[in-house]
Amino acid sequence: MGLMNPHYRNILQKLGLKLIGWNVRSLDLNTDDPNVALRRIETRIRGGSIVLMHDARQPQEFLNAVLLGVIAIVTSKNLKFVTVDKLQE
């Protein structure tokens, strides 16, 4: 579910908000090879997954390759992209 500070839950609850985390870390900041990030995502992604990816500190070509790869993975596994609201239904 990602990283969180235990104090967040109480604050968010008082504000009427929910804590949303991720369950798949691409570790895209740890490599300059998009295929490394994609292999990690592919072995962990399943229905209901939230994938953590970063859009900073990587060249645009890297980001494009990873994003296109994720789209292909999701399609090949017969999954689909939905909003967080939809996941909570």
One Martini backbone bead per residue (centre of mass of N, CA, C, O) as a GRO file, in nm:
protein
   89
    1MET     BB    1   0.050   0.066   0.008
    2GLY     BB    2   0.290   0.204   0.069
    3LEU     BB    3   0.379   0.504   0.208
    4MET     BB    4   0.330   0.606   0.559
    5ASN     BB    5   0.195   0.809   0.795
    6PRO     BB    6   0.013   0.746   1.081
    7HIS     BB    7  -0.116   1.044   1.092
    8TYR     BB    8  -0.286   1.061   0.830
    9ARG     BB    9  -0.545   0.907   0.890
   10ASN     BB   10  -0.670   1.108   1.095
   11ILE     BB   11  -0.664   1.360   0.920
   12LEU     BB   12  -0.826   1.251   0.680
   13GLN     BB   13  -1.078   1.174   0.839
   14LYS     BB   14  -1.145   1.467   0.935
   15LEU     BB   15  -1.162   1.555   0.611
   16GLY     BB   16  -1.299   1.313   0.440
   17LEU     BB   17  -1.060   1.128   0.359
   18LYS     BB   18  -0.855   0.908   0.163
   19LEU     BB   19  -0.619   0.662   0.155
   20ILE     BB   20  -0.386   0.620  -0.116
   21GLY     BB   21  -0.215   0.357  -0.264
   22TRP     BB   22   0.028   0.122  -0.354
   23ASN     BB   23   0.140  -0.217  -0.508
   24VAL     BB   24   0.335  -0.101  -0.746
   25ARG     BB   25   0.678  -0.085  -0.804
   26SER     BB   26   0.889   0.017  -1.063
   27LEU     BB   27   1.173   0.150  -1.012
   28ASP     BB   28   1.242   0.381  -1.235
   29LEU     BB   29   1.483   0.534  -1.074
   30ASN     BB   30   1.693   0.264  -1.087
   31THR     BB   31   1.686   0.308  -1.412
   32ASP     BB   32   1.764   0.320  -1.783
   33ASP     BB   33   1.573   0.064  -1.830
   34PRO     BB   34   1.256   0.006  -1.920
   35ASN     BB   35   1.252  -0.315  -1.897
   36VAL     BB   36   1.293  -0.332  -1.595
   37ALA     BB   37   1.032  -0.195  -1.509
   38LEU     BB   38   0.838  -0.376  -1.676
   39ARG     BB   39   0.901  -0.647  -1.541
   40ARG     BB   40   0.808  -0.563  -1.261
   41ILE     BB   41   0.519  -0.496  -1.335
   42GLU     BB   42   0.430  -0.762  -1.476
   43THR     BB   43   0.476  -0.949  -1.210
   44ARG     BB   44   0.258  -0.759  -1.020
   45ILE     BB   45   0.018  -0.715  -1.183
   46ARG     BB   46  -0.337  -0.657  -1.118
   47GLY     BB   47  -0.633  -0.642  -1.026
   48GLY     BB   48  -0.631  -0.321  -0.862
   49SER     BB   49  -0.383  -0.186  -0.931
   50ILE     BB   50  -0.121   0.040  -0.822
   51VAL     BB   51   0.113   0.231  -1.003
   52LEU     BB   52   0.436   0.342  -0.946
   53MET     BB   53   0.538   0.646  -1.100
   54HIS     BB   54   0.771   0.863  -1.262
   55ASP     BB   55   0.821   1.215  -1.412
   56ALA     BB   56   1.118   1.232  -1.307
   57ARG     BB   57   1.460   1.202  -1.389
   58GLN     BB   58   1.369   1.130  -1.686
   59PRO     BB   59   1.355   1.075  -1.994
   60GLN     BB   60   1.110   1.089  -2.225
   61GLU     BB   61   1.174   0.815  -2.362
   62PHE     BB   62   1.143   0.646  -2.110
   63LEU     BB   63   0.853   0.722  -2.036
   64ASN     BB   64   0.726   0.628  -2.302
   65ALA     BB   65   0.814   0.331  -2.287
   66VAL     BB   66   0.674   0.262  -2.022
   67LEU     BB   67   0.387   0.345  -2.091
   68LEU     BB   68   0.353   0.163  -2.340
   69GLY     BB   69   0.415  -0.098  -2.182
   70VAL     BB   70   0.180  -0.082  -1.982
   71ILE     BB   71  -0.043  -0.090  -2.189
   72ALA     BB   72   0.037  -0.371  -2.298
   73ILE     BB   73   0.008  -0.527  -2.034
   74VAL     BB   74  -0.284  -0.464  -1.970
   75THR     BB   75  -0.396  -0.582  -2.233
   76SER     BB   76  -0.269  -0.876  -2.213
   77LYS     BB   77  -0.435  -0.913  -1.919
   78ASN     BB   78  -0.726  -0.793  -1.938
   79LEU     BB   79  -0.711  -0.510  -1.846
   80LYS     BB   80  -0.787  -0.184  -1.691
   81PHE     BB   81  -0.840   0.149  -1.683
   82VAL     BB   82  -0.897   0.335  -1.378
   83THR     BB   83  -1.022   0.499  -1.137
   84VAL     BB   84  -1.021   0.523  -0.803
   85ASP     BB   85  -1.324   0.538  -0.769
   86LYS     BB   86  -1.376   0.267  -0.917
   87LEU     BB   87  -1.213   0.085  -0.721
   88GLN     BB   88  -1.418   0.160  -0.467
   89GLU     BB   89  -1.692   0.008  -0.568
   0.00000   0.00000   0.00000
